[in-house]
């Protein structure tokens, strides 16, 4: 694997985790939103990652597969809405209460979202560290030629 391939894979990971952080932040920001433009409470969203090959030619990919597997990166392929039921609480004074006095709140668990946020930031930091290591390797390789 070349240093440029490693940089490409690490940057793909950073991009995917940045998108994940954005979605998690949106979930946390809307954890109490009982009315959206679509109607009803906010529905929790999550990202779907897929393993992909970094941009390379067919010949390079084939050589990589024959040599024991091509390098793989990751990207966000979809953002889906969590189909789990909304949380219902009795609050007849709330403007969004139904005829029985219950309010539907988003299916967002702030504790779970904070754990996901921590996981995403740690993954992002690991990609940053990987890029820093690759840059250090490239710098040291140039110093050998002196």
C-alpha positions in Angstrom: 0.0 0.0 0.0 1.4 3.4 -0.9 1.4 6.3 1.5 -1.2 8.1 -0.8 -3.6 5.1 -0.6 -3.2 5.2 3.2 -3.9 8.9 3.3 -7.0 8.4 1.1 -8.4 5.7 3.3 -7.8 7.7 6.4 -9.5 10.8 4.9 -12.5 8.6 3.9 -12.8 7.5 7.5 -12.7 11.1 8.7 -15.4 12.2 6.2 -17.7 9.4 7.3 -17.2 10.0 11.0 -17.8 13.8 10.5 -21.2 13.0 8.8 -22.0 10.6 11.7 -21.2 13.4 14.2 -23.5 15.8 12.3 -26.4 13.2 12.4 -25.9 12.5 16.1 -25.8 16.3 16.9 -29.1 16.7 15.0 -30.6 13.9 17.1 -29.4 15.5 20.3 -30.7 19.0 19.3 -34.1 17.6 18.5 -34.5 15.2 21.5 -37.5 17.2 22.7 -39.0 18.3 19.4 -42.6 17.2 19.4 -43.7 18.9 16.2 -41.8 18.8 12.8 -42.5 20.1 9.4 -43.5 16.6 8.3 -45.9 16.3 11.3 -45.4 14.5 14.5 -42.3 14.3 16.6 -38.7 14.2 15.4 -37.6 10.7 14.4 -34.1 9.6 15.3 -31.7 9.2 12.4 -28.6 7.0 12.0 -25.9 6.6 9.3 -25.2 3.4 7.3 -21.5 2.9 6.4 -20.3 0.8 3.5 -16.8 -0.5 2.8 -15.5 0.8 -0.5 -12.3 0.8 -2.5 -10.5 4.1 -2.7 -10.6 5.6 -6.2 -8.4 3.4 -8.3 -8.4 1.8 -11.7 -9.8 -1.7 -12.3 -6.3 -3.1 -12.9 -5.1 -1.8 -9.6 -8.1 -3.2 -7.8 -7.7 -6.6 -9.5 -4.0 -6.7 -8.6 -4.9 -5.8 -5.0 -7.5 -8.6 -4.8 -5.1 -11.2 -6.3 -2.4 -10.1 -3.9 -4.5 -10.8 -0.8 -7.2 -8.1 -0.8 -7.4 -4.5 -1.9 -7.3 -1.7 0.6 -10.7 -0.6 1.7 -12.1 2.7 2.9 -15.5 3.6 4.3 -18.3 6.0 3.2 -21.8 6.9 4.3 -24.3 5.3 1.9 -27.5 6.2 3.6 -29.1 7.9 6.5 -32.1 6.1 7.8 -34.8 6.9 10.3 -35.2 4.7 13.3 -38.6 3.0 13.2 -38.8 2.4 16.9 -41.9 3.8 18.6 -42.1 7.3 20.0 -42.0 7.9 23.8 -45.4 8.7 25.2 -45.8 10.8 28.3 -48.9 12.1 30.0 -49.0 15.9 29.9 -52.5 17.2 29.1 -51.3 20.8 29.3 -48.9 20.4 26.4 -50.0 21.9 23.1 -49.2 18.7 21.2 -51.2 16.4 23.6 -53.7 14.0 22.0 -57.3 13.7 23.2 -56.2 11.4 26.1 -53.5 13.9 27.3 -50.5 12.0 26.0 -47.6 13.6 24.1 -45.4 11.7 21.7 -41.7 12.6 22.2 -38.9 11.7 19.8 -37.4 8.2 20.0 -34.0 9.7 20.9 -32.1 8.4 24.0 -29.6 11.2 24.9 -27.3 8.8 26.8 -27.1 6.4 23.8 -26.5 9.4 21.5 -23.6 10.6 23.7 -22.0 7.2 23.6 -22.3 7.2 19.8 -20.9 10.7 19.7 -17.9 9.6 21.8 -17.4 6.6 19.6 -17.5 8.8 16.4 -15.0 11.3 17.8 -12.6 8.6 18.9 -12.8 7.1 15.4 -12.2 10.5 13.9 -9.2 11.0 16.2 -7.8 7.6 15.2 -8.0 8.7 11.5 -6.2 12.0 12.4 -3.5 10.1 14.2 -3.1 7.8 11.2 -2.7 10.7 8.9 -0.1 12.2 11.2 1.8 8.9 11.3 1.7 8.8 7.4 3.0 12.3 7.2 5.8 11.5 9.6 6.7 8.4 7.6 6.8 10.4 4.4 9.0 13.1 6.0 11.4 10.5 7.4 11.6 8.8 3.9 12.7 12.1 2.4 15.3 12.5 5.1 16.9 9.1 4.1 17.7 10.5 0.7 19.8 13.3 2.1 
